[in-house]
Amino acid sequence: MTLPALTVLIVFTAVLAIRAKYNGPAASVYIFKPLTTILILLTACMADTSLSTAYQRLILLGLLCSLAGDVFLMLPGDRFILGLASFLIAHIFYITAFTCGPGPDSTPWIFGIILLTGVVMAFLLMPHTGRMKLPVLIYTIVILAMAWQAWERFHMNGRMNSMSAAAGATLFVLSDFLLAWNRFRRPFRSAEAVKLSAYFAAQWLIAASIRQ
């Protein structure tokens, strides 16, 4: 299967997953949500001009952990902590990938934007997280570190694949913020559509960053 055809299939299964979130049946969510992530994983595997074997493997490991997180979050019962832990490990793999080669960097204005984003997120969410305050705080720090290093990588080399990773990391932060807002602060009807759209786009962009 060609990459454009696979991308069309990813969009199709993502739409079916989002539609099933609102209209059911639940079995369709169980099929199409993880299937979309699996297809994104396949996109990463198909990269024929990867930046490096290490980068590709780390992104693949991050996607595998994300797949586990998808499964935990969609199953009946409250498996939020398991899902959170799976995605936290995924972000650690992504951070390691983004700091491959030249290593981590720190640009004051990028760090300042990330720090400000973290402060705003903490102000809006932390008072409402109750017993989940510490896990959510740790997760927020890790995902913001992931976005920070993705943008540092792009700032350092200016490549299109680095921009893809940075855009994906940004959408991931947005997706998780909406998830937390919907869970802890104020549920809203369009949450699933916006959150999952941002999530699938984020993962696809990060997977696409493997290609030179």
Secondary structure, DSSP 8 states (H G I E B T S, - for coil): --HHHHHHHHHHHHHHHHHHHHH--HHHHHHHHHHHHHHHHHHHHT-SSBS-HHHHHHHHHHHHHHHHHHHHHHSSS--HHHHHHHHHHHHHHHHHHHTSSS-----HHHHHHHHHHHHHHHHHHGGG-GGGHHHHHHHHHHHHHHHHHHHHHHHHH--HHHHHHHHHHHHHHHHHHHHHIIIII---TTHHHHHHHHHHHHHHHHHHTTB-
